[in-house]
Amino acid sequence: MPVHTFILNGERVHADVEDDVRLLWVIRDVLGVKGPKYGCGIGVCQACTSHINGKKFNPCSVPVSQIKPTDHITTIEGLAATSGRELHPMQEAWLKIDVAQCGYCQPGQIMAAVAMVDELHAAGRSTPTDAELDELRNVCRCGTYPRIREAIAEGAAAMQVHQVKPKAKRKALKKRKTRRRRTQRSARG
């Protein structure tokens, strides 16, 4: 049987399974990570939404053979670590707004929301529009959509505040501070 290797929630993992086994079953049944939920098995309900290399995807519709050893897969269990905090800002917003009712779809909802907000931030925008929120297709059987939308807005604002500045921006900021210090010293001098 082939051995498949990839990075799951920051740790290199190995799974001894056939090539055609869906990644969701590998994550849940072989590796014991239960956050991504099984809903439909064809990527429609999106209860299993996770991230691969920072982008959302549905592991229920991806055979493990398509996963490369260099792929980074993040489930709800590994999300907080991506922010360097105890909980990711989107998870904190979910708790603050008290979104969950039964909770089954919530891991996929949160992972989809984080991916969308990350894309917005990369494009220089801070919050999603109503039309963009309408594009999220994660199914919530309990119908908590108004609270989900509210939590996404709250989480997006918190993610903007806690966003790590890209390296180029940090360098530019450091140069400006150095110039400012030099100007202040020469003015004193």
N, C-alpha and C positions, 0 to 999 in steps of 0.2 A: 504494500500500500504506500502511496506517495506521502512524503512529509512536507507540509506547507508551513512556511515561516513568514511572519510579518510582525509589525510592532502594534501592540494593543494597549491603549492607555499608558503609553510610555515604556512598556516592557516588551522585549522580544519574546514571542511565543512560537510554539511549534504544535502542529496538529497533524496527526497521522490519520488522514481520511482520504477517501476517493476524490478525484478531481471535480466530479459533478455535484458534490455536496454544497448546498447553499451556505454562504458565509454566516447567515443568521444562526443556522444549526451548529456551526463550528463554534461561534461565539458563545451561544447559550448552553448547548449540550456537551460539547467537548471541553471548552475552556471555563465554563461555569459562570459566565458574566450574564446576569439576568436582566439588566436594564432595558436593552432593546426588546420590544415585545413582538410576538407573532400575532398578526391580525388577519392578513389575507394571503400572504405568500407570493404576491405578484407586484408589489410596490405601489399599490393603489391607496391603502389606508394610511400608510407611512408611520405606523406605530413603532416600527423598528428603526426609524431615521437615526443615523449616526453620521460621523464625519470620516472621510478618507482624505488624507493630506489637506485637511482644513475645509473641504467642501462636503456638503451634505450628500448622502446617498442612502439607498435602502438595501441593506445586506440580505434581505429575503430574496432578492432577485439577482444576486451576483454569485456565480459559482466560485468556490474558493480558489480554483485554478487561475482565475483572473487577478488574484491578489499577488503583488510582487513582494519580495522580502524587504524592500525599502519602503513599502507603504505604511503610513501611520494611520491607524484606525482609532478613533476616539468614540467611546460610548458615553452615556450619561455618567457612568462611574468615574470616568477620567476627565470630565469637563472642568471641574473645579481646578485641577492641576494646570490647565491651560491659562488660567487667570492668576495663578500664584496665590490664591486665597482659599479659605476653608470652603466657601461656596462661590460659584461663578455668579457675577452680578445678575444674570438672567434667572438663575435658581433663586436668588434672594428676592427678586421681584415676584416670582411665582408664589413664594411663601407670603410675602407682604400682601399681595392682592388676594390670597387664598383661592387660587385658581382651581386646584384639584377637587374633584368630586369623587369619582371612583379611583382616579389616578392611573388607569391603565395606559392611556395615550400620552400621558404627560412627558415621559422621557423623550419620545419622538417629537412632541410639540416644542419642547425646550431646545432640542438639538437643531430643529429646523429654524427656529427663531434666531438662535445664535448665528447660524450660517448666513441667514438673510442680513442681519445687522452687521456682521463682519464684512459682507460684500458692500453694504452701504457706506460703511466707514472707509473702506478701501477706495471708494469712489468720491470720498470727501463729503458725504452726507451723514447726518446724525440720526435721523429718525425715519421710519418707513411711512409712506403715504397710506391712505385707506385702500387705494387700488393695489398697492404692494401687499398689504395684509390680506386682501381678498385672494391673492395668488397662492397663499399658503394652502395646501390641500390636505393637511393632516386631519384625519377624521376624529372627532370627539363624540363618542356615543352619548355622553351626558349633556352635550350642548352648552358647554361653558365658554363658547366663543367670545362673548363680550368681555369676560374676565381675562381670557387669553390675550385679546387685543390690548387691553389695559396693561397687562403685565409685560407685553412686548415693548410697549412705549416706555414703561418705567425701566425695564432692563436695558433698552437701547440707550437711554440717558445715562444710566449708571455705567454702561460699558464705555461710553464716550469719555466719562470722567476718569475711568481706570485704565484707559487704553495706553499701551506702551508706545512711546514715540519711536518711529522707525529710526534706524541708525543714522541716516543722512540728516534727518531733522535734528537729532541730538548733536551731531557735529556742527551744524550751522548755528544752533543755539549756543554751543560752547564757544565758537568763534566770536559771536556777538558779545557774549559776556566778557571774553578776554579783551576785545577792543574797547568795551565800556570801561573796564578796569584801567587800561592803559590811558584812556582819555582822562579819567578821573585823577590818576597819578600825575599826569603832565599838567593838569589844571592846578593841582596843589603846589607843584614844584617849582 
